[in-house]
Amino acid sequence: MAKSEKKTELNGYNKEFLDRLMREMLIIRRFEEKAAQMYGLKKIGGFCHLYNGQEAVAVGSIAALDLTKDYVLTAYRDHGHAIACGMDPKVVMAELFGKETGCSRGKGGSMHMFDVEKHMLGGNGIVGAQIPVATGLAFSQMYRNDGGVTLCFFGDGAIHQGAFHESLNLASVWKLPAVYIVENNHFGMGTAVKRVSAVEDFEVKASGYNMEGRTVNGMDVIEVYEALSKAAGEVREKRVPVLLDIKTYRYKGHSMSDPAKYRTKEELEQYKQQDPILILKSRMLDAGMLKDEEFQALDEEAKKIAQESVDFAEDSAEPPISSIYEDVLA
């Protein structure tokens, strides 16, 4: 493809916007790499699910929102969504460390990133539990007619939960402003989708609830952004929910305790050739919108931010014993 043709692919997107997408993906990638390192050093305990490889999904989706009135809910692989919503990586890392300065004051850990002011409502540790919660939030947006949209992210392993089907049915009946997003990374924990699902393209499930369903390439941040811009626009205008099956891939195991021996090295390498960061970098380079030294500068900034988040977490205080019963309602 000639350079002039590649420039056409990026028409309509200015350098500032594309740099922002690149910067956010790099920060998430370097943050997750640092989180893995700290887990290995036993600075982080408990469950820890990393987002390496899936950055384009959260970044591209959330870039299409207006977070003054839109909301985001997701599952336990939530560090990337938190950062894409504008949460401070220092606060996210402090939560991983179980420190008082974390977003849940060290009580939630990896699976419970939350910031009501940023409209990031979690981080949910129970598989599929966020789907009815997001549906309820979308109901409140419909009831108040505030023009907001709710994004609900969940994995392919959660799509067979009864809560998914009940929620989508009600969302369609009530015409709720929700976009349901399957982050389809092809594995529910260690089980391949094709071994547990009668269909591998989940967009078809939307037809059972009289909803629009689409498949999106989750390794291309621009395609994700465009798909979400379209879906969010339709949801705002028509007040009907949409289901998106975003095909992506995680480069690490299901969690830090998973060696991921259920997939081949060849498969992993194949998907690493589709790295969302490298895809955007290549497109920007070919379009003359990025130089190698600019990319290196963005990457160095991301590494610095990741290290600063660790330093902040290390220096933060443990939660006081007196806080153990705070926010316990029963």
N, C-alpha and C positions, 0 to 999 in steps of 0.2 A: 504494500500500500504506500502510495506517495505521501510525502510530508504534507502536501496541500490537502489531501484527503483526510489525514489524521487531524489537522487543524479544524476541519469541519466538525469532527466528532465532539470537540470541546466548545464549539460556538455557543454563546449564551452564558458561559461560565467565565467569570473573570478570575484573574490570578489570585486575588485576595481570598475568594471563596474556596478555590481548590487548595490553596495553601492551608486554609483552616481545616479542611477535611484531612489532608495529609498530616498536619500537626497533631490532630486529635488521635488519629490511628497510631501514629508513632508513640505518643504519650502512653496510650493504652498498652501497646506492645511492650515498651520498655518497663512500664509499671508491672505488668504481669511477669516479665522475666525476673524482675527484682523480687516480686512476691514469691516466686518459685525458689529463688536463692535463699530468702529469709525463712521459708518453710523448711528447707533442707538444714538450716542452722538452728531449727527449733525455736525461732523467734515467733513464729506463727503456729498455732495449734488448731486442732479440730478439722472440720471440713474446709476444703479450699478448692474451688473450681475455677480454672483459668480460662481466659477468653482468646488466647493466641490463635489467630487464623480467622476469627469471626468478626474482627474489628469493623469491617465495612457495614455490617448489619446495623449495629447500634449507631455508629457515626452517621451513616447515610440516612437512616430512618429519622433520628432525632433532629438532624439538620433541617428536616422538612417541617418541623413543628414550630408553633408559637408557644413557648413555655410560660407565657403570662397567663394562658388559659387552657393549654393542653397538658395532659398528664401521661406518665410512663409507669408501667408496672411490669415486672419481669420475674424470672425464677431465681434460682440460687447462683447461677453463673452471671453475676450482676456487676462486677467491678467496672466493666467496659461501659455499661449503660449509665452507671453513676457518674463516671468521668465525662461521658458525652452530654449528660444533663447539666454539666457545669460544676459538679461537686469537686472540691479541692482534693487532689491526690493525697495530700498530707493527711487529711481527715479520713480518707478511705484506708490508707495504710495504717493509721493509728487504730482504726476499728479492727483491722486484721490482727494487729498486735494485742488487741484486748485492752487498749488504753482509754483513759477517761476522756481524752480529746477526740475519740472516734465519733462518728456520726450517730451511733447508738450507745455512746458512752462506754464502749468496750464490752457491751453485753450481748451484742448480736453476732459479731464476727462476720466472716466472709459472706454468708448467705443473707445478711440483713442490712444492706446499704439502704439508707433512707434519708431524704431531705425534703420536708414538706414545702419549704420555701422555693426549692428548685423544681417542685412538682414531680420529684422522683419518689414514688410511694412503695419502693421495695422491689426487689429482694425478698423472695419467699422460699422457705426451706422445704415445704411440702409440695410434692409434684402436682402441678395443675391448680394449686390452691389460689393462685393469683387470678385465674380466669374468671370465676364468679365475682371476686372483689372488683376487678376492672369493669365487669359488666354492671355492677352496682354503681360504680363511679360514673360510667357512661349514662346510666339512668338519671343520675342527679344532674348531669349536664343537659340532658334532654328536658328534664323537668324545669330547670332554671332557664333553659333556652339561652345559654351563655356563649354559644358559638364554639365551644371547646370540643376537642377530640381526645379520646383515650387510646393510647397504644398499649396493647397487651402482648408481651413476648412470652413464648414458652417453647420447649423443645419438642422434637418429634416423639420422644418417649411419653410426653404428657397428653398427646392428642387422642389417646385411647381411653383417657379418664372420662368417667360419666359427666364430670363437671364441665368438660369442654362442650359436649353435646347439649347439655341442658342450657348452658350459657348462650351458645350460638342460637339456639332455638328462640330463647327469650329476647335476645338482641334483635333478631329479625322480626319477631312479632311486635315488639315495642319500637322498632325503628331507631335503634340507639346509635349514637355517633362513636362507634368503636372500630378500630382496625386491629384484627387478631393476626398475629405474626408467628408462624411456625419457624423457629430457627432450626432448620432441618440439617443437622450436621451428620446425618446418616447412622448415628448410633444412639440408642437409649441405654445409657451406661455402656455395657460392653456388647450389647446385642444389636446386630444390623437391622435396619428398618425392614428389609425384605423378609426377615425371618419372623416378624411379628405383625406385619401389616398386610392386609389383603390388597392395598393399593400403596404405591410408593410416591405418587404425585398427589399431595394432600389437597390441592386446589379443588379436586372433584367433590370433596366433602361439603363444600359450600353450597352445592346445588340442592342438598338435602334440606337446607334451611332457607332456600330462595334468596341466597346471597351471591354476590360476585366473588369468584375465586380466581387467583392468578399465581403463576410461578415466576420467581425472580432469581436472577443470578446474584447470590449473596457475596461473591468474591469481587464484585465490581461496585465500588462505592457510589459511582455516578448513577449506575442502573438502579441501585437501591434507593438513592435520593429521588430519582425521577418516579419510580414506582410508588413511593410513599407520598410524594407531592400530589400525584394523581389521585391516590386512594384517599388521602386526607381531604383533598378538595371535594371529592364526590361525597364523602361522609358529611362534611360541613353543609354542602348545598342540598343534598337529597335526604340527609338524615337516615341513611341506611348503612349497616355494617358491611365490612369487607374482610375477606380472609386471604392472606398472602402466605404462600409456601416459599420461603426464602432458602434456597439451597446454599449451604455453607459447609465448613469443615473445621474441626478443632485439631490443632497440631499437637496438643498434649492429651493425656488420658482424661477420662471422665472427671476425675479429681486427682489430687496429688498422690493418693494412695493407689492409683491405677497405672500399671505399667503398659497398658494398651497392647497386649500381645495378641489380641484378636484381629489385628489388621497387619498387613505386610508392610515392609519398609518401602517397597515399590509404590504401594498405594499412597503412603504418606508423602513420598518424594514427588509423586505426580501432582498432589494437591499443593505442595510447596511451590511448584512452578506457577500456581495460580494465586500466589500470595497477593491479597488485596492492596498492600502497600506498594509492592513492586509493579502491579498493574497500573495503579494511578501514576506512579513515578514514570513509567515507560511512556504513558500517554502524554504526560505533561512535557517530558523531554522532547518527544517527537513533535509536539505542537509548539516548541520553543517557549514554553511557559515555565520552565524550570531548568536550572543548571545543576550539575553534580555538586558543586560547592554549596549551593543553597539547600539541597537535600541533606548534605552532611551537617550543615548548620542546624537544620530542623531536628535531625536525629540527635545531635549533641545536646541540644536544648531538652529533648525528651529524656535522655539519659540523666541529665542534671536534675530534672524535675523528679524523676524516679528516685534518685539518690537522696534528694532533699526530703522526700516523703518518708524514707527510711530513717533519716537523721531525726526528723520531727517525732516519729513514732518512738524511736529509741529514747529520746529525751523526755517524753510525756510520762505523766504519773499514772500509776495503776489506779483503778477505781477504788474509792475508799470502802471499807467493809460496811460502813453505815448505809451505802447505796444499794445493798443487796435486796432490800425489800421495796425500794422505790419502783413505782410503776407496776407493782404486782396488784392486780385488781381483785383477785379472789384466792 
